[in-house]
Amino acid sequence: MPGTRPRRALRGIAASAVLAATIGLALPLSAAAAQQPAQPGPVSPQPNPSASAGSGDPKSPAEQKPLTLAIGTLPDKPELAARQQPAAAPAPQSTDVEKGKAAAELGIVAGPELLVLNDRNFTAAMYYAADDLDKPHPLEPEHQKVKEAAIAALGANDDECTTFIRTGMAAANKQDQQIVAERRKKQEEDRAVKAKAAGALGIKVDDAVLSKSVYDFIVHLELNADNHKDAAVKEAARAALKGTAEAQWTFLTVGVFDEHKKDVDRLIQEDKDKTEAEKAAALSREAKANAAWHALGIKADDALLNLSDQDFVIEIWNRAPRDTEVHGAAEAAVRSRNPADWKYFIDKGAKEAHLRDIENALKKRDDEYIRQIGEIRTRAVKSLVRPALVAAADAALAGSPVDRERFVRVGQHQHLTQSLRAITSLGPDIYLTDSNGDAVLKEWQPGDRPEQAWKIEAGLSDPTCFSFQSVTRPNNYLHWRKNAGGHYRAFVGVDPSDGSNAFKVEATWCVRGGGNTVVISPVSAPNKYLFVPGVRDDEGTAGPAVWNVESPQPPTPFDRRYASDQKLRDSLGKPVRDPVLDKDNLGYREYEKGRLYRTRNDHGDFVRTDVHVVYNGPVLDKLVEMGGPNALGGKFNDQAPAKDGKGQVVRVDRPRAGGQNLYIIWSQATGAHEVHGLIGETWAKAGGETGPFGYPTTDESGFGSEGNRFNHFTGGSIYYLPKVGIRTTRGEIHQKFASLGRHEGPLGHPVGEETTFGTEGGRFQRFATGSVYYTPKTGAVAIHGEFHKKFAEFKYEAGPLGYPLNEAAATSDGVGRYINFSQGGGGIYWHPATGAHLVYGAIRGKWNELGAEKSYLGYPTTDEFDLPKGRRNVFQGGRIDWSNDGGHTIAYKVLTMTPGAIALRGVQSGRCLQVAGINQDAHADLAGTEIWDCIGGAPKQIWDLVSLGDNKYALKNRNSGKCLDLRYGDLSNTTPIVQYSCHYGSTQQWEFTTAADNTVALRSVHSAKVADVIGPKTENGAYVGHYADLAGVNQRWTVIQVSTTK
């Protein structure tokens, strides 16, 4: 019978597998643990806490309860452990007879070595026996259903293993035999279709040709068909070869005969020896031959071809299988009495019905393929380690019927290779690699990397678990090296199988997990986990290493990130170029709307490789201008919206350029600029783009020769000065600073931070060559240059001036400039010829009264300075003195006197200044002075002018030869003016200054007071002293030029 096989003893084809399973699976548990039922879903065995390595039960292996090898969680991780179910009484084991019948399904004679096994181990032995039988033809296994049923039973519980032996194996084997029979039937059908097609054309074929694929067989037909006799066939064959697999099959089953009929019809018409009647008869016979082929799949004999149209249709109806489209179409024609309907059936109807039958058969077959693929996919998903098979199943389900047929036939056995991606702190693209026997972690590299691929097979010692065979070195497996240590860690190598049971156990791994990650544990130690140095775990708390099972050819890091994030795909668009990589496999890939960058991110205590997104636009342009992420160093981050939603930002943590972070940030108003270092930290701590500084308007830049740096922002500026650190400007003061050109303007760079002053809400900030003051009344006022220097001399706002009320404004002449201040009516005036000087108080008032710089005084040439009894400002054209000793604030010029001798006549008295005393008394030191009637030529009234420079003079009396002096230098008002031996000291120095009506005041250089007729008196003998200048008439004198000298 089809599907039967010769019976064989265990020593035959499956002996080694059975024995291996016998020893490898008979691992003892305590009685209590052995009696626990299997948990629902993926669970792990629950070990007996009292059991220890090396301890054993005295029972023989055959009497001991075997280890329940189920997929699940580590028993000591309560958050992963499965729910416990109440224990149930175990079902009776199968009998030796039942085991013998089960083994016989595979043609095995069950001897004592099989019959001694408990049901669980016997089930495993049957799996390995079936697998050994399939190994010679892995793409067309004949025991797939038996293996699947065995794994399902082993993954469930012991009762299911018993059921498998009693009934499940026979049922599964029956399915396998049906599959094999259908496979062979289809193969024979395919060969028959090919043979008929070749026969129709008279082309001889042998088994080798019939074994060709459909495509290659059509090529064979096209090459061997006659160029003239089979012209239509050859043309249709070439067209089919350019089409789909479905089109090629349709050509082989239907098209070749239709095209052959066209060729025959053409040849009949070309036959000049036949009459038209003979040609018509020949064409009719050919039409019936073609219909017979379509309807019955036969080459019609003469008896059938010579029938009338009606009889031919009736014969087809009689012969065609019931419940077929051909039979239905023939019956419809038979029921008709219209000859046209008979002819239509012969010419077209039989073919059309034949095509519908083919479509129905293919549809039924495809539905079965879809069902089978769904089951295969479900098992692959549950396995947790066959995503490539899941993807292949999805592709087949989404593909054509031909794709599904191929997947069921061979594809499901071709996608068992995967890669294992480690979860590490080094990046998402680290793979378990066979490095000539060492299991190591290596980073993704472009190109084909078979050393990172693993063929995932049913476990060598337990088919419910898995073994990982190296693709580059067949028969080498991930092998638990127990002597490598590790409490929970199971260190591994990639070692060749020695066929021993111990190796098979150590190379078998069970898998648990969910989502995209799995934990891989030794079959004999479910509380341990596969470990390779570099993978992330926590052995102290049994936090296991986790792995991703992926395609055998790992995706590029760019494709991984892109495929994992739908929002990212939507925002980036499609890829437009292949990745651009450097020697370290870092670089970028371009998409329609941006780039993905692969970067080496420095996390401080470790370095990790990641993929990050930057979108087309100013941010990307700036990043490229700066050399890209890998030139910046640090930890790169995705481009993201700014905090206020009005911009975009890329942040780099700990960049190579310095500082905590580097930012590339863009807004529509400012464009894209970078901020980093101490400037970036200051900006970020203040709130970044939503803080007082706002968005940057420049990149960080330098100025000067001392390493100074700055960034400007919409709301301020931040400066880094190596000698002092960070300085910032913001608000109204910044606006003034910015309006003047920032550090390139007259203020220079900030040297201090904004500071409050006064009680009016005032603030100020110092700059290298200026200051900016702000009050609610004045707004922001800048002072710089000579004004600022002068302001600084007077202690800024803490001095007598207060704060500036205005910026430097032009004076009336358009040459000078001035700034007014808040206190004392003060102002600083500047003129190119005089520089900047301070004028304030009463002196400022007097000056303004006279017309300020428009007056004869012009611009100040000095600041206000102290006098012995007051204050003074010197101007271009004179002075203003302020007295604190009873005088007025007086403006005047200092006169240059004509050299020679003079007499001084008092304006009020009309009398002249002379030395008091008679005879020798008028020659004595300290002799006083007085007024007396003017006597022309009187020596006592004549004073010789001795020029002391700078318009200072000594007055030497013609009579005594002594000089006019302030007695004892006493500064008090009314102190007498006397004569004294000439020494030309300050008490003997006098200035002639202007007074009203072209008169003069005689002003002491020592006291700055003026000669005064005390009283005021006008009679002879009234004495003269000095007094604070009151501009009084008794203080005014008329100069009488007595003589001149050259």
QUISULQUI-V608599 format. One record per run of one state. SS is the DSSP state (H for helix, E for strand, L for the rest). FROM is the first residue (numbers start at 1). LEN is the number of residues. Records with the same first field share a line. If there is no record, write none. Layout:
SS=FROM-LEN + FROM-LEN
//
This chain:
L=1-7 + 10-5 + 26-2 + 29-2 + 35-31 + 67-29 + 105-3 + 110-2 + 116-3 + 141-3 + 157-1 + 202-5 + 211-3 + 225-6 + 242-3 + 271-5 + 297-5 + 306-3 + 320-5 + 336-3 + 384-3 + 399-2 + 410-1 + 414-3 + 423-1 + 425-2 + 428-2 + 436-2 + 444-6 + 453-1 + 459-7 + 471-5 + 481-1 + 485-4 + 497-4 + 507-2 + 515-2 + 523-2 + 526-3 + 532-6 + 542-1 + 544-3 + 552-5 + 565-1 + 573-2 + 576-4 + 582-5 + 592-2 + 603-4 + 616-2 + 626-3 + 633-2 + 637-3 + 642-5 + 654-7 + 668-3 + 676-1 + 686-2 + 691-5 + 697-4 + 704-4 + 714-2 + 722-3 + 740-2 + 745-5 + 751-4 + 758-4 + 768-2 + 776-3 + 794-2 + 799-5 + 805-4 + 811-6 + 822-5 + 832-3 + 840-1 + 851-1 + 855-5 + 861-4 + 868-2 + 876-2 + 884-6 + 893-1 + 895-5 + 907-5 + 916-3 + 924-4 + 933-6 + 942-1 + 950-2 + 958-5 + 970-6 + 981-5 + 989-1 + 995-1 + 999-1 + 1005-5 + 1017-6 + 1028-5 + 1036-1 + 1045-2
E=8-2 + 28-1 + 66-1 + 108-2 + 417-6 + 424-1 + 427-1 + 430-6 + 438-6 + 454-5 + 466-5 + 476-5 + 489-8 + 509-6 + 517-6 + 525-1 + 529-3 + 538-1 + 543-1 + 547-5 + 575-1 + 580-2 + 587-5 + 594-9 + 607-9 + 635-2 + 640-2 + 647-7 + 661-7 + 671-5 + 696-1 + 701-3 + 708-6 + 716-6 + 725-6 + 750-1 + 755-3 + 762-6 + 770-6 + 779-6 + 804-1 + 809-2 + 817-5 + 827-5 + 835-5 + 860-1 + 865-3 + 870-6 + 878-6 + 890-3 + 894-1 + 900-7 + 912-4 + 928-5 + 943-7 + 952-6 + 963-4 + 976-5 + 990-5 + 1000-5 + 1010-4 + 1023-5 + 1037-8
H=15-11 + 31-4 + 96-9 + 112-4 + 119-22 + 144-13 + 158-44 + 207-4 + 214-11 + 231-11 + 245-26 + 276-21 + 302-4 + 309-11 + 325-11 + 339-45 + 387-12 + 401-9 + 411-3 + 450-3 + 482-3 + 501-6 + 539-3 + 557-8 + 566-7 + 618-8 + 629-4 + 677-9 + 688-3 + 731-9 + 742-3 + 785-9 + 796-3 + 841-10 + 852-3 + 919-5 + 939-3 + 967-3 + 986-3 + 996-3 + 1014-3 + 1033-3
//
